[in-house]
Amino acid sequence: MSVATEKITKYSGFQLHTVKTEKFKTNTIVVKWRTPITKENATHRALLPYVMQNSTKKYPSTAKLRSYVEELYGATFFIDLAKKGEYHIVSFSLEIANEKFLSDPTPLLKKGLEFLAEVIFQPNVSENGFDQNVIENEKRALKQRIQSIYDDKMRYSNQRVIDVMCEDEPYALSVYGEKDEVDSITPQSLYSYYKKALTEDQIDLYMVGDIQEEEVDAYIEELFPFKERTVKSIDRRTPHEAREVKEVREVQDIKQGKLNMGFRTNVVYGDPEYFALQVLNGIYGGFSHSKLFINVREKESLAYYAASRLESHKGLLLVMSGIDNQNYDKAVKIIKEQMELMKKGEFSDQEIMQTKAVIHNQMLETLDTSRGMIELFYHNSVSDKYVEMGEWLHIMSKVSREEIIEAAKKIELDTIYFLTGSEGNA
């Protein structure tokens, strides 16, 4: 089954990934910068793309830059910050109309690539520093983004369980860096970090659409003159010793308690057991038919929500639920029991089939958007394991009960974190 295939071409300093498809009337270009996340650089890196998207040498104000993007038949340009495992990833994305659907034959794809190259290689810099006003505005916005995590107690508790679980591991660092480090960033220190990232990061350039690959080959290297580099890679398996389960309670002025539990899966994306782990997570807490949803939320009415998710490149399974404070002990007990049932194989063939069907449909839905397609292919780049999407679906469909049980047996409860509104029973 061929659903989407990427062609990878190695250039000096970067890899080009092209997905030729007639599915979309637009072409999508995404440039991804990847490096291991570090405390020294996380806050600079969190600020950098927001400053870069404001202006360039050619478009020295936000108004001029955005006006030019509008001229490209209403193209959309945006940046994104993410973590995959202990990698800190910056994305510059442009979605632009395919000129074959327009009466104007202007080569829009080339113009889009030229624009992204301008943003990346020609930042608005003078005297070895970014524009002071832009920096100050974006520093205020970054502080607000960091504060918004604290204000949203669901996101806050999701981050806190990781803080406790991965203490002294880079994965505990926030994608937005540290609030108390923002003020110390100067136009010069940010420009210095930009030059470092430009010459050291792993660069992947993705293009999805009805692309003439030979035409792109003619100018891509000239537009993106990245220098050859030795890429910094990390071991995605963080060694950890089996230990007593950490239990942490935090009291704040909230009405609904947030219970988060962190498990080590000892499996990462690219491992043979990863497919079984995906099915396991779906049965356990990933979907609305899952054990957590039915037993913690529906049957016992203990939780306002109860779900689990995988951090595929770090090897974590994270459970999140919203509960009343007095239900803490019972909720923890049931969440643990459901994992024990997975280890004993106490789940039905119907649950396996239903979960595989949902995963299959989710994958096809994701492949129905160009950006979703890029995110799926990027897992391959991060893990350095290439799996074609049709093969991915085929292997997933063949996962057996025994493989799910074996994956479950590798899972270890590590941390229980409870954000509560009162000492109460908690």
C-alpha positions in Angstrom: 0.0 0.0 0.0 1.6 3.2 -1.2 0.3 6.2 0.8 3.1 8.7 0.5 6.8 8.3 -0.3 9.6 10.7 0.4 12.8 11.1 -1.7 15.8 12.2 0.4 18.7 14.1 -1.3 21.9 15.0 0.6 23.3 18.4 0.0 26.1 20.3 1.7 24.9 21.0 5.2 21.3 19.8 4.9 19.0 17.1 3.6 16.2 17.8 1.2 13.0 15.6 1.6 10.6 15.8 -1.3 7.1 14.2 -1.4 5.7 14.5 -4.9 1.9 14.3 -4.7 -1.1 15.7 -6.7 -3.3 15.6 -3.5 -2.9 19.3 -2.7 -3.4 22.6 -4.6 -0.6 24.1 -2.6 3.1 23.4 -2.1 4.4 23.3 1.5 8.0 24.0 2.4 9.3 23.4 6.0 12.8 24.0 7.1 13.6 22.2 10.4 16.6 23.0 12.6 17.4 20.3 15.2 19.9 20.2 18.1 20.1 18.6 21.5 18.3 20.8 24.1 20.6 22.3 26.7 20.1 24.7 29.7 22.7 27.1 28.3 20.9 27.6 24.9 17.2 26.7 25.5 16.0 30.3 26.2 18.0 31.9 23.4 16.7 29.2 21.0 13.1 29.7 22.1 13.4 33.5 21.3 15.3 33.2 18.1 12.7 32.1 15.5 10.1 34.7 16.8 12.7 37.4 16.2 13.7 36.0 12.8 10.1 35.9 11.5 9.6 39.6 12.2 11.9 41.1 9.5 14.9 40.5 7.3 17.4 42.8 5.4 15.1 42.9 2.4 11.9 43.3 4.5 13.1 45.4 7.5 9.7 45.6 9.2 7.0 43.1 10.1 4.6 45.1 8.0 6.8 44.8 4.9 7.5 41.1 5.4 3.9 40.2 5.9 2.9 42.4 3.0 5.3 40.4 0.7 3.9 37.1 2.0 0.4 38.3 1.1 1.6 39.2 -2.4 2.5 35.5 -2.9 -1.2 34.8 -3.4 -2.0 34.8 0.3 0.7 32.3 1.3 1.0 31.5 5.0 4.2 31.8 6.8 4.8 30.8 10.5 7.3 29.3 12.9 7.1 26.6 15.5 9.0 25.3 18.4 8.9 21.7 19.5 10.7 19.0 21.4 11.1 15.4 20.2 12.8 13.5 22.9 15.8 15.6 24.0 16.0 17.4 20.6 14.9 21.1 20.5 13.4 21.7 17.1 12.7 25.0 15.3 10.5 25.0 12.1 10.1 27.7 9.5 7.0 26.9 7.3 5.5 28.3 4.2 2.4 27.1 2.4 2.0 28.6 -1.0 -0.3 28.2 -4.0 0.8 25.9 -6.8 1.0 28.2 -9.9 -0.4 25.5 -12.2 -3.8 26.3 -10.6 -3.4 30.1 -11.3 -3.7 32.2 -14.4 -0.4 33.9 -13.5 2.5 31.6 -14.4 4.9 33.3 -11.9 7.2 30.5 -10.5 5.7 30.7 -7.0 7.6 27.7 -5.5 10.9 29.3 -6.3 9.7 32.6 -4.9 8.7 30.8 -1.7 12.1 29.1 -1.4 13.8 32.5 -2.0 11.7 34.0 0.8 12.5 31.3 3.3 16.2 31.6 2.3 16.0 35.3 3.0 14.5 34.7 6.5 17.2 32.2 7.3 20.3 33.7 5.8 19.6 37.5 5.8 18.2 38.4 9.2 17.6 42.0 10.1 21.0 42.6 11.9 23.2 45.7 12.4 26.3 46.0 14.5 26.4 42.3 15.2 23.0 42.3 16.8 19.3 41.9 16.0 17.0 44.9 16.2 16.6 46.1 19.8 12.9 46.9 19.6 12.0 43.6 18.0 14.0 41.8 20.7 12.2 43.6 23.5 8.8 42.9 22.1 9.5 39.2 21.5 11.1 38.9 25.0 7.8 40.2 26.5 5.8 37.7 24.3 8.1 34.8 25.3 7.6 35.6 29.0 3.9 35.5 28.4 4.1 32.1 26.7 6.1 30.7 29.7 3.6 32.2 32.1 0.6 30.8 30.2 1.8 27.3 31.0 1.7 28.1 34.7 -1.8 29.6 34.3 -3.1 26.6 32.4 -3.1 23.9 35.2 -3.5 21.0 32.8 -0.4 22.0 30.8 1.4 23.0 34.1 0.8 19.5 35.6 1.8 17.8 32.4 5.1 19.7 32.6 5.6 19.2 36.3 5.4 15.4 36.1 8.2 15.5 33.6 10.2 17.9 35.8 10.0 15.4 38.6 10.5 12.3 36.5 13.3 13.6 34.4 15.1 15.7 37.0 18.7 16.2 35.8 17.8 15.0 32.3 17.7 17.5 29.4 14.1 16.3 28.6 12.9 18.3 31.7 13.9 21.6 30.0 10.9 23.5 28.6 10.7 24.2 24.9 10.3 27.9 25.8 13.4 28.0 28.1 13.5 29.7 31.5 11.5 32.8 32.3 14.2 34.2 34.6 16.8 34.0 31.8 14.8 36.0 29.2 15.9 39.5 30.4 19.6 38.7 30.1 19.3 38.0 26.3 20.8 40.9 24.3 20.7 41.6 20.5 24.3 40.6 20.4 24.0 37.3 22.4 21.0 36.3 20.3 22.9 37.0 17.0 25.8 35.0 18.3 23.6 32.1 19.1 21.9 32.4 15.6 25.3 32.0 13.9 26.1 29.0 16.1 22.8 27.3 15.2 23.1 28.1 11.5 26.4 26.3 11.3 25.9 23.4 13.8 22.2 22.3 13.7 20.9 19.3 11.8 18.9 20.9 8.9 16.1 19.1 7.1 14.2 20.9 4.3 10.8 19.3 3.4 8.8 20.0 0.3 5.4 18.5 -0.3 3.2 19.1 -3.4 3.1 18.6 -7.1 6.8 19.5 -7.4 9.1 19.2 -10.4 12.1 17.7 -8.6 14.6 18.4 -11.5 13.6 22.1 -11.5 14.1 22.3 -7.7 17.5 20.6 -8.0 18.7 23.4 -10.3 18.6 26.1 -7.6 18.1 24.6 -4.2 21.8 24.4 -3.2 22.4 27.9 -4.4 19.5 29.2 -2.3 20.4 27.3 0.8 24.2 27.5 1.2 24.5 25.7 4.5 28.0 24.8 5.4 28.9 21.1 5.9 28.7 20.2 9.6 29.1 17.3 12.0 25.7 16.9 13.5 25.3 16.5 17.3 23.3 13.4 18.0 22.1 11.9 21.3 21.4 8.5 22.6 17.6 8.5 22.9 17.7 5.8 25.6 18.5 7.6 28.8 20.0 5.1 31.2 18.0 5.0 34.5 18.1 2.6 37.4 15.0 1.0 38.7 14.0 2.9 41.8 11.2 3.6 44.2 8.2 5.3 42.6 8.5 9.1 43.2 5.3 10.6 44.7 5.0 14.4 44.7 2.1 16.5 45.8 1.8 20.2 45.2 -0.9 22.5 46.7 -2.3 25.5 44.8 -5.6 27.4 44.8 -7.4 25.2 42.3 -10.8 23.5 42.4 -10.0 20.3 40.4 -7.0 18.2 41.2 -4.6 17.2 38.4 -3.2 13.6 38.7 -0.3 12.8 36.4 1.6 9.5 36.3 4.8 8.9 34.4 5.9 5.5 33.2 9.2 4.5 31.5 8.4 2.4 28.4 12.0 1.4 27.6 11.0 1.6 23.9 11.6 4.5 21.5 10.5 5.2 18.0 12.4 3.0 15.6 12.5 0.0 17.9 10.8 -3.1 16.6 8.5 -3.1 19.7 7.4 0.5 19.0 4.4 -0.7 16.9 3.1 -2.9 19.8 3.6 0.0 22.2 1.4 2.2 20.0 -1.4 -0.4 20.1 -0.9 -0.9 23.9 -1.2 2.9 24.5 -4.4 3.0 22.4 -6.0 0.2 24.5 -4.7 1.5 27.8 -5.5 5.2 27.6 -5.1 6.7 24.1 -8.6 6.6 22.8 -12.2 7.0 24.0 -12.7 3.2 24.1 -9.6 2.8 26.3 -9.4 1.2 29.7 -8.6 4.5 31.5 -11.5 6.3 29.9 -14.0 3.5 30.6 -12.8 2.5 34.1 -11.6 5.7 35.6 -14.0 8.1 34.0 -17.1 6.2 33.0 -17.5 3.3 35.4 -16.1 4.9 38.6 -16.8 8.5 37.8 -13.5 9.4 39.4 -12.1 11.7 36.7 -13.3 14.6 34.5 -10.8 13.3 32.0 -8.4 10.4 31.9 -6.0 9.6 29.0 -2.5 8.5 28.2 0.0 9.6 25.6 3.4 8.4 24.4 6.6 10.5 24.1 8.0 8.3 21.4 11.5 9.7 21.2 12.1 9.7 25.0 10.4 6.4 25.9 7.7 7.7 28.2 4.1 6.9 28.7 2.3 9.8 30.5 -1.1 9.5 32.1 -3.1 12.6 32.8 -6.4 13.0 34.6 -8.5 15.6 36.4 -10.0 14.4 39.7 -11.5 15.6 43.0 -9.0 15.7 45.8 -10.7 12.9 47.8 -10.5 10.5 44.9 -6.7 10.5 44.7 -6.0 7.0 46.3 -8.7 5.3 44.3 -7.7 6.9 41.0 -4.1 5.9 41.4 -5.1 2.4 42.3 -7.3 1.9 39.3 -4.7 3.5 36.9 -2.1 1.1 38.2 -4.5 -1.9 38.0 -5.3 -1.2 34.3 -1.5 -1.3 33.5 -1.3 -4.6 35.3 -4.1 -6.0 33.2 -2.2 -5.0 30.1 0.9 -6.9 31.4 -1.3 -10.0 32.0 -2.9 -9.8 28.6 -6.4 -9.1 30.0 -7.7 -7.2 27.0 -10.0 -8.5 24.2 -9.4 -9.2 20.5 -12.2 -6.6 20.0 -10.1 -3.9 21.8 -7.0 -4.8 19.7 -9.0 -4.6 16.4 -10.8 -1.3 17.4 -7.5 0.3 18.5 -5.7 -0.7 15.2 -8.6 0.7 13.2 -8.4 4.0 15.1 -4.6 4.3 14.6 -5.0 3.4 10.9 -7.6 6.1 10.5 -5.6 8.7 12.4 -2.6 8.0 10.3 -4.6 8.4 7.0 -6.1 11.7 8.4 -2.7 13.0 9.2 -1.5 12.1 5.7 -4.4 14.1 4.3 -2.6 17.3 5.2 0.8 18.3 3.9 2.0 19.5 7.3 0.9 16.2 8.9 2.7 14.3 6.3 5.9 16.2 7.0 5.6 15.6 10.8 5.2 11.9 10.2 8.2 11.7 8.0 10.2 13.8 10.4 10.0 11.0 13.0 12.2 9.0 10.6 14.8 11.7 10.5 14.9 12.1 14.3 15.2 8.4 14.9 17.5 7.8 12.0 15.3 4.8 11.1 13.4 5.0 7.8 10.0 3.4 7.6 7.9 4.0 4.5 4.3 5.0 5.6 2.6 2.1 3.8 5.0 -0.3 5.5 4.3 1.5 8.9 0.6 0.8 8.5 1.2 -2.8 7.4 3.4 -3.6 10.4 0.9 -1.9 12.8 -1.9 -4.1 11.4 0.1 -7.3 12.1 0.9 -6.5 15.8 -0.1 -9.6 17.9 -1.4 -10.0 21.4 1.9 -11.5 22.5 3.8 -8.5 21.2 1.5 -6.1 23.1 2.0 -8.1 26.4 5.8 -8.1 25.9 5.8 -4.3 25.4 3.7 -3.9 28.5 6.1 -6.0 30.6 8.9 -3.4 29.8 6.8 -0.5 31.2 7.8 0.7 34.7 5.9 3.3 36.8 8.3 6.1 37.7 6.5 9.1 39.1 3.1 10.1 40.5 2.4 13.8 40.6 -0.7 15.4 42.1 -1.6 19.1 41.9 -4.3 19.5 44.5 -6.4 22.4 45.8 -6.1 21.4 49.5 -4.2 19.0 51.7 -7.3 17.0 52.2 -6.9 13.3 51.4 -4.1 13.9 49.0 
